[in-house]
């Protein structure tokens, strides 16, 4: 089972602020709770796990993510991810491209294009609802991401005001780091599966 999504989400901050967050491990992971990085192989490759609860049952997925492109000039990142649950009965993969487009000094858009594929038991939960549920999950991520961008934008503004007043700034946007692609991909899958299961049980 496969679904393709292309979404644009307005962000309450500058393109530079949003791009810094998109590359920050802690920042992106904070937008998608539940995923855990267990190993950073190198700057482009990660391994990790995510726990998924289906009513009274629990599943654990193990996955790998490769950062195939990270372009600061166009503020674009591309990720390829794949994983299976520990029983080997379900699998998932995602090809995701995310881009930050500037609007003005205080606003930008987060543009995401993704293709998600599910197999095994996980795919049986999907049916015709896969697209709508994936859309809702991406909206939830975007809301959390926007809140973080707004907070960073406020910190940057406070730092600039303190600097102009001759006071040392105490808060600033975090330095760019490697993107936590695993947190994004597998938290999306986790919430998607949980939502599908809950709908099916209703």
Buried (B, 14 or more C-beta within 10 A) or exposed (E): BEBEBEBEBEBBBBBBBBBBBBBBBEBBBBBBEBBEBEEBEEEBEBBBBBEBEBEEEEBEBBBBBBBBEBEEEEBBBBBBBBBBBEEEEBBBBBBBBBBBBBEEEEBBBBBBBBBBBBBBBBBBBBEEBBEEBBBBBBEBBBEBBBEBBBBBBBBBEBBEEBEEEEEEBEEBBBEBBBBBBBBBBBBBBBBBBBBBBEEBEE
